[in-house]
Amino acid sequence: MKTNADVVIIGGGIIGCSTAYYLAKKGKTVIVLEKGRVIGYGGSSRNGGGVRQSGRDKRELPLAMYGVQNLWPHLSEELETDVEYYQQGNLRLGKTEEHLKILKGLTATAVSLGLDVKMINGEEVRAICPHLSDDVIGASWCQSDGHANPLQTTMAFYNKARRLGVCFRTGQDVLSIKTVAGRARKVITGSGEFEAEKIILAAGYESRAISQSLGVDVPMKAIALDTLITEAQPPMFYQMLGTAMADFYGHQTTHGSFVFGGGSPLDSGSIVGVGDHPPVAATGATCKGILGYIPALKHAKVVRSWVGFIDWCEDKVPVISPVEEVPGLILACGFSGHGFGIAPSVGTVLSQLACDEKPSIDISELDYKRFSDRD
Ligand SMILES: Cc1cc2nc3c(=O)[nH]c(=O)nc-3n(C[C@H](O)[C@H](O)[C@H](O)COP(=O)(O)OP(=O)(O)OC[C@H]3O[C@@H](n4cnc5c(N)ncnc54)[C@H](O)[C@@H]3O)c2cc1C
């Protein structure tokens, strides 16, 4: 059994898999340790598939824009798998003047950061997507946004990384990381020990407990989110939809089904804690939201719904950085529900950090220092 590599990655989600791929491309030896029996069973295969720049926090916008401009358009070709990427825009919909005020605020911020997004009126919205209700009076419109298939993309990175020699070990529950001569060096699992020059921690919300073994603490927690899928519909539209009130978001897939996520008025907002999660209520509330905007889906049957957990960081953006106090350790967690769309960019910068290169995308505001400095 291989237990030594240049880099050990903890977590076999899309962040771990994409990073493994970009590192293998650079000629590094890599071991990925995944606790589950299969790869990508966490948030990476359960998410809404949004590849979105609009509505992003300005600290992570460079990652989102870089991915959309440079990586997503040719990802299927590069990974030799159709990741079902559609770049047909994102409509964030509003039905009231209050909604439009929210959307205008978001749009103004994004424009000031260099994103091509604008406000459009109800007629313009329906010219783009004729299936939307006449109740929609306006939207923000980001033409370069899109969506992709989360499971396909995660598995595409995994398969390509494997073909380049990356060793994936499932059933490896990482318990702690240990230092040797002041550097993070050993990864201890329930059944063994692994060693590397660099250790990348990408285990979602469970990263917190693992990093605490080194005295490093990222303030984040697990939050449950619901998603549902309908039976297949005839081709209708391929824009990504969201709303000012965040009562639902979603898109039609290549298969024809619609994938939607949303919140529940019963759970005081669009997200709930792990302990008090009412999935049925959340699905019903999401359906109610959808029908208020897309009446054409009135007879579409929901065939399945599921829950996924996000790593909700205290300040709602991830930590992607080395840790000054523990050389050799690189953090990649706290994605706060929007890590799928930026995963190719994140994999790119993590592979650079692990090779001691300067990241080609600005991640300066995603440093762990923002938490360690305040102690
Ligand atoms: C319902 C839902 C909808 C979402 N919608 C979107 C969206 O539309 N667009 C978007 O950009 N993002 C979205 N997200 C967020 C996105 O899915 C995540 O940010 C992204 O998948 C993070 O990938 P990851 O690899 O960090 O995490 P994960 O996929 O959770 O992977 C972490 C892995 O680490 C493993 N692990 C945990 N503990 C250990 C351990 N001790 N030892 C070894 N392995 C361990 C887990 O088993 C898991 O496989 C959504 C998330 C959810 C849940």
PDBQT file of the ligand as one rigid body, heavy atoms in Angstrom, charges set to zero:
ROOT
HETATM    1  C1  LIG A 401     -27.753  21.276  -1.551  1.00  0.00    +0.000 C 
HETATM    2  C2  LIG A 401     -26.523  22.018  -1.970  1.00  0.00    +0.000 A 
HETATM    3  C3  LIG A 401     -26.594  22.884  -3.050  1.00  0.00    +0.000 A 
HETATM    4  C4  LIG A 401     -25.442  23.576  -3.478  1.00  0.00    +0.000 A 
HETATM    5  N1  LIG A 401     -25.495  24.336  -4.618  1.00  0.00    +0.000 NA
HETATM    6  C5  LIG A 401     -24.346  24.869  -5.119  1.00  0.00    +0.000 A 
HETATM    7  C6  LIG A 401     -24.361  25.565  -6.359  1.00  0.00    +0.000 A 
HETATM    8  O1  LIG A 401     -25.390  25.658  -7.037  1.00  0.00    +0.000 OA
HETATM    9  N2  LIG A 401     -23.187  26.106  -6.806  1.00  0.00    +0.000 N 
HETATM   10  C7  LIG A 401     -22.022  26.012  -6.088  1.00  0.00    +0.000 A 
HETATM   11  O2  LIG A 401     -21.011  26.557  -6.516  1.00  0.00    +0.000 OA
HETATM   12  N3  LIG A 401     -21.983  25.303  -4.929  1.00  0.00    +0.000 NA
HETATM   13  C8  LIG A 401     -23.101  24.744  -4.435  1.00  0.00    +0.000 A 
HETATM   14  N4  LIG A 401     -23.065  24.029  -3.256  1.00  0.00    +0.000 N 
HETATM   15  C9  LIG A 401     -21.801  23.919  -2.520  1.00  0.00    +0.000 C 
HETATM   16  C10 LIG A 401     -20.864  22.881  -3.100  1.00  0.00    +0.000 C 
HETATM   17  O3  LIG A 401     -21.513  21.638  -3.248  1.00  0.00    +0.000 OA
HETATM   18  C11 LIG A 401     -19.647  22.720  -2.183  1.00  0.00    +0.000 C 
HETATM   19  O4  LIG A 401     -19.116  23.983  -1.846  1.00  0.00    +0.000 OA
HETATM   20  C12 LIG A 401     -18.554  21.887  -2.836  1.00  0.00    +0.000 C 
HETATM   21  O5  LIG A 401     -19.062  20.660  -3.273  1.00  0.00    +0.000 OA
HETATM   22  C13 LIG A 401     -17.436  21.687  -1.845  1.00  0.00    +0.000 C 
HETATM   23  O6  LIG A 401     -16.654  20.608  -2.244  1.00  0.00    +0.000 OA
HETATM   24  P1  LIG A 401     -15.714  19.900  -1.199  1.00  0.00    +0.000 P 
HETATM   25  O7  LIG A 401     -14.892  18.949  -1.957  1.00  0.00    +0.000 OA
HETATM   26  O8  LIG A 401     -15.020  20.941  -0.376  1.00  0.00    +0.000 OA
HETATM   27  O9  LIG A 401     -16.716  19.221  -0.169  1.00  0.00    +0.000 OA
HETATM   28  P2  LIG A 401     -17.424  17.783  -0.142  1.00  0.00    +0.000 P 
HETATM   29  O10 LIG A 401     -17.999  17.408  -1.434  1.00  0.00    +0.000 OA
HETATM   30  O11 LIG A 401     -18.357  17.799   1.023  1.00  0.00    +0.000 OA
HETATM   31  O12 LIG A 401     -16.214  16.809   0.110  1.00  0.00    +0.000 OA
HETATM   32  C14 LIG A 401     -15.572  16.684   1.337  1.00  0.00    +0.000 C 
HETATM   33  C15 LIG A 401     -15.166  15.236   1.438  1.00  0.00    +0.000 C 
HETATM   34  O13 LIG A 401     -14.363  15.073   2.597  1.00  0.00    +0.000 OA
HETATM   35  C16 LIG A 401     -14.683  13.801   3.131  1.00  0.00    +0.000 C 
HETATM   36  N5  LIG A 401     -14.285  13.773   4.545  1.00  0.00    +0.000 N 
HETATM   37  C17 LIG A 401     -14.905  14.364   5.604  1.00  0.00    +0.000 A 
HETATM   38  N6  LIG A 401     -14.285  14.060   6.739  1.00  0.00    +0.000 NA
HETATM   39  C18 LIG A 401     -13.245  13.253   6.419  1.00  0.00    +0.000 A 
HETATM   40  C19 LIG A 401     -12.232  12.604   7.176  1.00  0.00    +0.000 A 
HETATM   41  N7  LIG A 401     -12.171  12.712   8.515  1.00  0.00    +0.000 N 
HETATM   42  N8  LIG A 401     -11.329  11.846   6.520  1.00  0.00    +0.000 NA
HETATM   43  C20 LIG A 401     -11.364  11.723   5.154  1.00  0.00    +0.000 A 
HETATM   44  N9  LIG A 401     -12.320  12.297   4.393  1.00  0.00    +0.000 NA
HETATM   45  C21 LIG A 401     -13.236  13.079   5.017  1.00  0.00    +0.000 A 
HETATM   46  C22 LIG A 401     -16.192  13.691   2.957  1.00  0.00    +0.000 C 
HETATM   47  O14 LIG A 401     -16.618  12.350   3.051  1.00  0.00    +0.000 OA
HETATM   48  C23 LIG A 401     -16.360  14.313   1.580  1.00  0.00    +0.000 C 
HETATM   49  O15 LIG A 401     -16.350  13.354   0.550  1.00  0.00    +0.000 OA
HETATM   50  C24 LIG A 401     -24.204  23.383  -2.779  1.00  0.00    +0.000 A 
HETATM   51  C25 LIG A 401     -24.148  22.501  -1.692  1.00  0.00    +0.000 A 
HETATM   52  C26 LIG A 401     -25.287  21.814  -1.285  1.00  0.00    +0.000 A 
HETATM   53  C27 LIG A 401     -25.181  20.859  -0.130  1.00  0.00    +0.000 C 
ENDROOT
TORSDOF 0
